[in-house]
Amino acid sequence: MRPVILTHFSYLVTGGAGFIGSNLCEALLGSGNKVVCLDNLATGRIQNIDAFMQNPDFSFIRGDIRNMDDCKKAVQGVDVVLHQAALGSVPRSIKDPQSTHEVNVNGFLNVLLAARDAGIKRFVYASSSSVYGDSAELPKTEEKIGKPLSPYAVSKTCNELYANVFHKVYGMETIGLRYFNVFGKHQDPEGAYAAAIPKFIKALIQHESPLIHGDGSHSRDFTYVKNVVLMNQLAAATTNEEAFGQVFNTAVGERFNLNQMLELIKTYLTKWDAKISQIEVKYGPERQGDIPHSLASIEKAKRVLGYQPAYLFEAGLKEALDWYWENLQQ
Ligand SMILES: NC(=O)c1ccc[n+]([C@@H]2O[C@H](COP(=O)([O-])OP(=O)(O)OC[C@H]3O[C@@H](n4cnc5c(N)ncnc54)[C@H](O)[C@@H]3O)[C@@H](O)[C@H]2O)c1
């Protein structure tokens, strides 16, 4: 990965025990920063942060962003907030929109208010490609979004509106990162709301048929987690005022369909286990709220933040598969 030169900061990573949050904690600690992690372990796992527990630069607060006192405690002494905590998954939000709203909107506002009141200016947060909703335009450019197709997309759109207004009204340096289908180590393959890549990897390693919703022609801009870490580092460090109050696609700018993605996973895993090449894929009905195609323009991130993806899809997938192979075997 391209090195990012940063002064050392004290960071709050909300959702730091989750998939993306724990990768962020690792990278920040690795470059000599202090990290506070606030997480209620709703979907995150203590195993993801076990390795940092003895690190004097790391502290873990088991708390809830729906609770203002927890947020106030977490922002003490912090320079930069990297807000990741949320309930992810479009299907989860369709099943239970209220919980999604309470965590993703009310919780977001709590963290934003706590940061403002503590005098923290830089507030970088996880938005999502889901805000593009029913817009069919490809590639997706930041200024043209469609209508949301799920409560999850509403919640992320709401985050962007609040962050923009907090920049205008209170001068906070808010920067939203619209993540596109992130994958990599620590992403949970378990449960009804697991993302496609870890679910497929787990199924194949266990010699089960992976289930694709639809005919596999849906395509995504699959983004390796180290690109997401890089975007957070760039957003945390930027001195370009043009970035404040703005949102940036966080992606690679290339797309693969689900059939292609599965073929790549199968081919790679077959080098360890020849039987995997024989496993058939199952196809099921499409899921509500799913968009057919997604591809990001990353021009704005390049221009304003100096971003250049550190990993293309296949390089990231190989690294992720090495990790899953080692960790799902145990
Ligand atoms: N993974 C993706 O492809 C993707 C895509 C777009 C956006 N995002 C966003 O990125 C962020 C991180 O997602 P992830 O994939 O790492 O998911 P994750 O579920 O692994 O991480 C979310 C973390 O937030 C924590 N959390 C949930 N509710 C909380 C609460 N009330 N208080 C405190 N902590 C709470 C969870 O325990 C978990 O550790 C989320 O905001 C998500 O919406 C992810």
The ligand as a MOL file (V3000), in Angstrom:
LIG
                    3D

  0  0  0     0  0            999 V3000
M  V30 BEGIN CTAB
M  V30 COUNTS 44 48 0 0 0
M  V30 BEGIN ATOM
M  V30 1 N -19.0300 -3.7910 4.4570 0
M  V30 2 C -19.4800 -3.0890 3.4500 0
M  V30 3 O -19.4480 -3.5280 2.2950 0
M  V30 4 C -20.0310 -1.6980 3.6510 0
M  V30 5 C -20.5310 -1.0090 2.5390 0
M  V30 6 C -21.0380 0.2670 2.7200 0
M  V30 7 C -21.0190 0.8500 3.9700 0
M  V30 8 N -20.5600 0.1300 5.0520 0 CHG=1
M  V30 9 C -20.5800 0.7950 6.3460 0
M  V30 10 O -19.3100 0.6350 6.9520 0
M  V30 11 C -19.4410 0.6130 8.3740 0
M  V30 12 C -18.7430 -0.6160 8.9360 0
M  V30 13 O -19.3740 -1.7670 8.3870 0
M  V30 14 P -18.7860 -3.2360 8.5280 0
M  V30 15 O -18.9760 -3.8880 7.2270 0
M  V30 16 O -17.4740 -3.1960 9.1730 0 CHG=-1
M  V30 17 O -19.8870 -3.8780 9.4960 0
M  V30 18 P -19.7330 -4.5660 10.9270 0
M  V30 19 O -21.1060 -5.0100 11.2960 0
M  V30 20 O -18.6530 -5.5800 10.9180 0
M  V30 21 O -19.2790 -3.3510 11.8200 0
M  V30 22 C -20.1650 -2.4680 12.4620 0
M  V30 23 C -19.7220 -2.3310 13.9030 0
M  V30 24 O -20.5960 -1.4100 14.5600 0
M  V30 25 C -20.9170 -1.9380 15.8290 0
M  V30 26 N -22.1860 -1.3970 16.2810 0
M  V30 27 C -23.4260 -1.6730 15.7790 0
M  V30 28 N -24.3720 -1.0050 16.4680 0
M  V30 29 C -23.7030 -0.3070 17.4270 0
M  V30 30 C -24.1310 0.5500 18.4690 0
M  V30 31 N -25.4460 0.8020 18.6660 0
M  V30 32 N -23.2030 1.1070 19.2720 0
M  V30 33 C -21.8800 0.8280 19.0990 0
M  V30 34 N -21.4230 0.0180 18.1370 0
M  V30 35 C -22.3290 -0.5480 17.3190 0
M  V30 36 C -20.9740 -3.4400 15.6260 0
M  V30 37 O -20.8680 -4.1980 16.8020 0
M  V30 38 C -19.8070 -3.6510 14.6620 0
M  V30 39 O -18.6140 -3.8930 15.3670 0
M  V30 40 C -20.9460 0.6630 8.6420 0
M  V30 41 O -21.2970 1.9980 8.8800 0
M  V30 42 C -21.5470 0.1870 7.3420 0
M  V30 43 O -22.8630 0.6700 7.1640 0
M  V30 44 C -20.0670 -1.1150 4.9060 0
M  V30 END ATOM
M  V30 BEGIN BOND
M  V30 1 1 1 2
M  V30 2 2 2 3
M  V30 3 1 2 4
M  V30 4 1 4 5
M  V30 5 2 4 44
M  V30 6 2 5 6
M  V30 7 1 6 7
M  V30 8 2 7 8
M  V30 9 1 8 9
M  V30 10 1 8 44
M  V30 11 1 9 10
M  V30 12 1 9 42
M  V30 13 1 10 11
M  V30 14 1 11 12
M  V30 15 1 11 40
M  V30 16 1 12 13
M  V30 17 1 13 14
M  V30 18 2 14 15
M  V30 19 1 14 16
M  V30 20 1 14 17
M  V30 21 1 17 18
M  V30 22 2 18 19
M  V30 23 1 18 20
M  V30 24 1 18 21
M  V30 25 1 21 22
M  V30 26 1 22 23
M  V30 27 1 23 24
M  V30 28 1 23 38
M  V30 29 1 24 25
M  V30 30 1 25 26
M  V30 31 1 25 36
M  V30 32 1 26 27
M  V30 33 1 26 35
M  V30 34 2 27 28
M  V30 35 1 28 29
M  V30 36 1 29 30
M  V30 37 2 29 35
M  V30 38 1 30 31
M  V30 39 2 30 32
M  V30 40 1 32 33
M  V30 41 2 33 34
M  V30 42 1 34 35
M  V30 43 1 36 37
M  V30 44 1 36 38
M  V30 45 1 38 39
M  V30 46 1 40 41
M  V30 47 1 40 42
M  V30 48 1 42 43
M  V30 END BOND
M  V30 END CTAB
M  END
